[in-house]
Each structure stands twice: as C-alpha cells, then as structure tokens.
Amino acid sequence: MVGASFQTRCHLNLRKIALEGANVIYKREVGKVLMKLRKPRITATIWSSGKIICTGATSEEEAKFGARRLARCLQKLGFLVKFTEFKVVNVLAVCTMPFEIRLPEFTKNNRPNASYEPELHPAVCYRIKSLRTTLQIFSTGSITVTGPDVKSVATAVEQIYPCVFQSRKEIL
C-alpha cells in the first residue's frame, strides 16, 4: 500500500466539498474531509489549507494517477487547483516466508537493529537505518515492511532474507 501527499496551492472550502462532492465524509470536529475514489481505489484526506494525503494505492503510479483524479474532481467543484509537490510518503508491504522463524534467536543474532519485547508486541522490530525502513517480523514467517519508497522496501526484503533464513524453525 502506498501513501502519497500533494498540495493544491489554494484554500479549499470543506463545507462546499462535503455538500457538492461525491463519496465524501465531512469530519467537521477534526477539520477535514475524506473523499473516496473507486478507480483507483484510494481514500484522500483533504484539509482546508490545500494539503491532501492519499492512501490505499497499490503502486506509486496508481497513487499519482489517483491524486491527479482527485485534483480534477476538486477543479470540477470550482476550486483553482494546481497539482503540486506530489511525493510518495510511505510504502507498506507484506511478505510471507515459506518457514517459521525463531524470534529470540533472530533477535540475539541481529542486535542492535532488532528489538523483541514479547510482552508488548508479538513481532521483532528490525530497523535498517540506511534504507529508512522498519520491518515487523512475526514467528509465523510473515514480515510487514514500511519504508519511504518501493525500491527501499524491496531492498529491505532482500537484505533480511538471509538473516531470517538462519533463524528458521526446522520441520521435523
């Protein structure tokens, strides 16, 4: 899942968007509007300042396409929207290893990057500072990766595989 943000470079009247827009939820107490698109399937959080955050896209291209469609929807509502400062903010990916992982052993072998507090969370938190990625490694072999872009997330998975392979549970 890809999270992206962009600016419209104009003030947005949230009440007008809520009344005239389609697939809109107005959160007046928080000062934002949620707008959903069906194709691509994204949810946008819109603030009156003109900042918009899009979540739910499955690729960077889809995120940009969805953001541009959203800007076009706002233009059709009568706002002078300029699509600027688009950037991918966050990428979340999930992969599953074909084996289970011994988390205490993995943590011991990969200190100081790995931290495991089983009383607080069932996964090992593994940080790769050079890639700015965080991996949540579960004993089932499931790994959740969060990073700034798709390339760093893919590189993180490639880097972590040999480490988790060493700590795999042997099948009897």
C-alpha positions as CSV (number, residue, x, y, z in Angstrom):
1,M,0.0,0.0,0.0
2,V,1.3,3.4,-1.0
3,G,0.7,6.7,0.9
4,A,1.3,10.0,-1.0
5,S,0.7,13.7,-0.5
6,F,0.3,16.8,-2.6
7,Q,-0.7,20.4,-2.5
8,T,-3.5,22.2,-4.3
9,R,-2.0,25.7,-3.8
10,C,-5.4,27.1,-3.0
11,H,-7.8,27.3,0.0
12,L,-10.5,24.6,0.0
13,N,-13.9,25.2,1.4
14,L,-14.6,21.8,3.1
15,R,-18.3,22.5,3.6
16,K,-18.7,23.0,-0.2
17,I,-16.8,19.8,-0.9
18,A,-19.0,17.9,1.6
19,L,-22.2,19.3,0.1
20,E,-21.4,19.0,-3.6
21,G,-18.8,16.3,-3.8
22,A,-19.4,12.5,-4.3
23,N,-18.3,9.8,-1.9
24,V,-17.4,12.3,0.8
25,I,-17.4,12.2,4.6
26,Y,-17.1,15.5,6.4
27,K,-15.3,15.4,9.8
28,R,-16.0,18.9,11.0
29,E,-14.7,18.4,14.5
30,V,-11.3,17.5,13.1
31,G,-11.4,20.0,10.2
32,K,-11.0,17.6,7.3
33,V,-12.9,15.8,4.6
34,L,-12.5,12.2,3.5
35,M,-13.1,11.5,-0.2
36,K,-13.0,8.0,-1.7
37,L,-12.4,7.1,-5.4
38,R,-13.4,3.8,-6.8
39,K,-10.8,3.6,-9.6
40,P,-8.1,3.6,-8.4
41,R,-9.3,2.6,-5.0
42,I,-7.9,5.3,-2.8
43,T,-9.0,7.4,0.2
44,A,-8.0,11.0,0.3
45,T,-7.8,13.2,3.4
46,I,-8.4,16.8,2.5
47,W,-7.6,19.9,4.7
48,S,-8.8,23.4,4.0
49,S,-5.1,24.5,3.7
50,G,-5.0,22.6,0.4
51,K,-2.9,19.7,1.7
52,I,-4.2,16.3,0.6
53,I,-3.0,12.8,1.7
54,C,-3.9,9.8,-0.5
55,T,-3.8,6.2,0.9
56,G,-4.7,2.8,-0.4
57,A,-3.0,2.8,-3.8
58,T,-1.1,-0.4,-4.7
59,S,1.8,1.3,-6.6
60,E,3.5,4.6,-7.0
61,E,2.0,5.1,-10.4
62,E,-1.5,4.3,-9.1
63,A,-1.0,6.8,-6.3
64,K,-0.1,9.6,-8.7
65,F,-3.0,8.8,-11.0
66,G,-5.4,8.8,-8.1
67,A,-4.0,12.0,-6.8
68,R,-4.4,13.7,-10.2
69,R,-8.0,12.4,-10.5
70,L,-8.8,13.8,-7.1
71,A,-7.3,17.2,-8.1
72,R,-9.6,17.1,-11.2
73,C,-12.6,16.4,-9.0
74,L,-11.9,19.4,-6.9
75,Q,-11.4,21.5,-10.1
76,K,-14.9,20.4,-11.3
77,L,-16.3,21.7,-7.9
78,G,-15.0,25.2,-8.8
79,F,-11.6,25.4,-7.0
80,L,-8.5,26.8,-8.7
81,V,-6.4,23.7,-8.0
82,K,-2.8,23.4,-9.1
83,F,-1.4,19.9,-8.7
84,T,2.0,20.5,-7.0
85,E,4.5,18.9,-4.5
86,F,3.4,15.3,-5.2
87,K,5.5,12.9,-3.3
88,V,5.3,9.3,-2.1
89,V,5.4,9.5,1.7
90,N,5.1,5.9,2.8
91,V,5.0,2.4,1.4
92,L,3.7,-0.6,3.3
93,A,4.3,-4.2,2.1
94,V,3.6,-7.7,3.5
95,C,5.6,-10.8,2.5
96,T,5.4,-14.3,3.9
97,M,8.4,-16.6,4.3
98,P,7.9,-20.3,3.5
99,F,9.1,-21.2,7.0
100,E,8.5,-20.1,10.6
101,I,11.1,-18.0,12.5
102,R,12.6,-18.4,16.0
103,L,12.3,-14.8,17.2
104,P,14.6,-14.9,20.3
105,E,17.4,-16.5,18.3
106,F,16.9,-14.0,15.4
107,T,17.0,-11.0,17.9
108,K,20.1,-12.3,19.6
109,N,21.9,-12.7,16.2
110,N,20.9,-9.3,14.9
111,R,21.4,-6.8,17.8
112,P,21.3,-3.7,17.8
113,N,19.0,-3.5,14.8
114,A,16.5,-6.0,16.1
115,S,14.4,-5.5,19.3
116,Y,11.9,-8.0,20.6
117,E,9.6,-7.4,23.5
118,P,7.1,-10.3,23.6
119,E,5.1,-8.8,26.5
120,L,4.4,-5.7,24.4
121,H,4.2,-6.9,20.7
122,P,4.4,-10.4,19.1
123,A,6.9,-9.3,16.4
124,V,10.5,-8.4,16.2
125,C,11.0,-4.7,15.2
126,Y,14.0,-4.6,12.8
127,R,15.3,-1.2,11.6
128,I,17.5,-0.6,8.6
129,K,18.7,3.0,9.0
130,S,20.5,3.2,5.6
131,L,17.2,2.4,3.8
132,R,14.9,4.2,6.3
133,T,12.8,1.0,6.6
134,T,11.2,-0.8,9.5
135,L,10.3,-4.5,9.4
136,Q,7.9,-6.3,11.8
137,I,9.0,-10.0,11.7
138,F,6.5,-12.5,13.1
139,S,7.2,-16.1,14.2
140,T,4.8,-17.3,11.5
141,G,7.2,-16.1,8.8
142,S,5.1,-13.0,8.0
143,I,7.0,-9.8,7.6
144,T,5.5,-6.3,7.3
145,V,7.8,-3.7,5.8
146,T,7.4,0.1,6.0
147,G,9.6,2.4,4.0
148,P,9.8,5.7,2.0
149,D,9.6,4.1,-1.4
150,V,9.0,0.8,-3.3
151,K,12.7,0.4,-4.1
152,S,13.9,0.6,-0.5
153,V,11.1,-1.8,0.7
154,A,12.2,-4.4,-2.0
155,T,15.9,-4.0,-1.0
156,A,15.0,-4.4,2.7
157,V,13.3,-7.8,2.0
158,E,16.3,-8.9,0.0
159,Q,18.6,-7.9,2.9
160,I,16.5,-9.6,5.6
161,Y,16.0,-12.9,3.9
162,P,19.5,-14.4,4.8
163,C,19.1,-13.3,8.4
164,V,15.7,-14.9,8.9
165,F,16.8,-18.0,7.0
166,Q,19.5,-18.6,9.6
167,S,16.8,-18.5,12.4
168,R,14.2,-20.6,10.7
169,K,12.4,-23.4,12.6
170,E,13.4,-26.8,11.4
171,I,10.5,-29.1,10.3
172,L,10.7,-32.5,11.9
